[in-house]
Amino acid sequence: MVKDAPTIDKVYPDFIKFLGNSVFIAHNAEFDYRFLKNAGKALGYILDNEMLDTLALARKVLPQLSHHKLNLVCDYYGIVFRH
């Protein structure tokens, strides 16, 4: 799926510019944030933005769900989810 995509060193500067001082928000954010932080460090960037993990939030807010995958949380709220 990504074999012809640009490498991280090519896209990281644009990603950092896009993110700016914003809060990094993702489902299971720890995973993505750790990857991005380590990749940035290797490229000479420091990623220290605040982070909000919607998976952790869903676990607190929706204890009635047996699983908290993003597609199931979206289903619960009636949000159309496309991978």
N, C-alpha and C positions, 0 to 999 in steps of 0.2 A: 504494500500500500504506500510506503514512503521511499521506495528504492530510488526514485528519481527526484525526491525532494531535496532542497538545499540542506547542507549540514548545519549543526547547531552553531558553529562559529560564524556562519553567514547570517543567521536569523536572530541570534541573541541580542545584538545591539538594537535592532528594531523592537524586539520584545521589551527590553529594558526601557526604551523610550516610550513605548505604549503604556507600560505599567506605571512609570513615573513614581509618584509617592502614594499611589492608590493602594487599597487593601487587596491582597491577593486572595481571591475567593474561588474555591473549587470543592468538588465532592471527593472526599479522601485526600484533602489538600496536603497532608503530611508527605505523601508519596511524591506528588508532583513538585512540591516546594523543595524537598530534599534534592531531587534530581536537578532542578533548575539552579539551586544554590551551589551545588557541587560543580555543575557545568560552568556556571558563571565564574566561580573561583578559579577554575582551570584557565579561563579566558581573561582573567584579570578584573573581573567585576565583583562587586559586593552586593548581594541581595539580602536586604534586611527589612523588607516591607512587613507590615502587620499581615497576619494571615487569618482567614476565617474558613473553617472546615465545615461544609454543609452536611457531611456525613455525621460528624459529632453532634451538630445541631439537630439533625433529624432523629438521632437516637434519643436525645433529651425530650424533644417536642412530640415525637410520635412513638411512644413506647408500645402502643397497641399493634404496631407493625412487627411481624416476626423477622423481617429482613429490611434493610434500609438502603438497598441499591438505588441508584439515581432513578432508574426507570420506574421502580415501585413507588418511590416518593412522588414522582411526577404523576403516576397513575392516581395516587391518593388525592392529589390536588386537581386532577382533571387537566393536567398539562400534557400536550402532545410532545412526546420525546422521540427524537430521531438520533440514533448514534451517528 
